[in-house]
């Protein structure tokens, strides 16, 4: 569920989830769960709002600190 939340947040902000994930985990192979989650995302217009703070909390809760750091940098940089 956390991966779907991340993927949909990226879609909502017109960001590439795979590129962001690769930036956070450059030595990891293609993430199968992320690929599956991308198939379940909807368009930005169809999606509910996903708060950036809530996403960061979910990433941290599941131990995805590197990904949370990259997302946090994007939030600050792009004022998301």
N, C-alpha and C positions, 0 to 999 in steps of 0.2 A: 504494500500500500504506500509506503514511504517513497518508493521509486516512482510510482505512478504520480504521486503528488509533485515530486521534483520534475518529472517530465512535463506534466501539464503546466506547472509554473513557468517552465522554459517556453513552452508554446505560447502561453499567454503574454510573455514579454518578448516574443519573436527572437528567442535565443536557441542555439543548437544544443540540446541536452547531451548528445554524444561528445561534442567538442568540449563542453564544460566538464563532463565526467573524465575525459581523457586528460584535461589539464590538472584535475585533482589527483588522478591516479594514472600517471603516464606509463607505468610499467605493467599495468594490468591488461590482460587480453580484453577483447570485446565483451561487454557485460550483457549476458543473455537475458537477464531480468529487465534491463533497460530497453532492450530491443522489443521484448514482449510488452512492456509498459507503453512504449510508443505506439503500438498497435491499438491500444485502448484509449489514447488521448482523443480529445475532440477539438474542434476549432476554437480559436480564441473567443469568438462570438458566442459559441455554445457553452462555454465553460463558466463556472462560478468563479468569483474572485478568490484568489489564493494569496493571503497575506504573506509578505516576505519574512516577517518575524516568525510566523507560525512554521513556515518551511524550515527556517534555520533551527528552530527548536526541535522539529521532527528529525532533521539530519543529525543533530547532536545527540538526541535521545537514542538513536540507533547506532551511534558510534561512528558516523560518517563525518568526522571532524575535518578531514582534508577537503571534502566536498563542501562542507559548511563554510570553510574559510574562503574557497573560491567564490561561492555564491555571495557571501558577505562582501567580498571585494567588488563584485558586480553591482550589488545593491548600492554600495557607496558611490561607485564610479558613475553609474547610470541613473542614480536617484530613483530606484525602483521601490 
